[in-house]
Amino acid sequence: MKNNPLVNHIQKLKFLMTDPRESGFVTWTYKQQLLEASWLLEDVLKNAPTYTGEAEWISEQQTLRAFDQISKSE
């Protein structure tokens, strides 16, 4: 995936949320931020237009994600 500031921030929140040195009180705020972002993205994408080549791009990304999951499980 290309350098994407949004993705980078989400990955940072994931790291902070799972930090074993932090309390649940603190890590819960990171999970709340991720949930709010997830709900907002879901709403935004529901109303987004469809673009030429979108279906192919999504299919390609799903394939790449599947290969990543397979390689992580080995």
N, C-alpha and C positions, 0 to 999 in steps of 0.2 A: 504494500500500500504506500502511496506517495506520502510525503511529509504533509500532514494535515493537523493544524493546531487543535481542532476539535477532538480528533482521535487522540492526540497527545495528552490533552487535558483529561479525557475519559480514562486513559491508561494510568495517569497520575492518581486519579481518584481511586481507581481499583487498587493500586499499590497501597495508598494510604488507608483504605478501608480494611485491607487484610494485614495491616502491620500488627504483629503480635505484641509489640511494645506499647501499643496504645490501648486505652480502655474502650469498652463497648460504648460508653457515652460519647466518646469522640468519633469512633469509627461509624457509629450509627448516623451521624450528620453527613458523612461522605456517601453512605448508601442512600440517604434521602435525596442528596443532590443528583445521584445517578438515576434514581427513580423518577424524579421530576423531569430530568432531561429526556428520559425514555418516553414518558407520557407526552411531552411537548413534541418530540420528533414523530411519534405516532400520529398526532393530530396534524402536524405540518405535512407529512407525507401522504396522508389521506386525501388532502386537497391539492396535491402536486400534479401538474400535467404529466403526460406520458410522452417520452421523446423517442425519436428514431434511434434504433440501436440499443435502447434501454433493456429490452428483454434478453438480448444476447449478452450484454455486459453483466446483467444480474446472474444469468446462467453461468458465465465464466467465473464470476466471483464465488458463487456457490460451489463450483467444482474446486476452485483453489482452497476454499475453506475446508471442504471435505478431505482433500489431500493433506492439509495441515493437521486436521484431527487424526487422520490415520497415522501420520508420521509421529505425532505426539504419543500415540498409544503403543507404539512399538518399543 
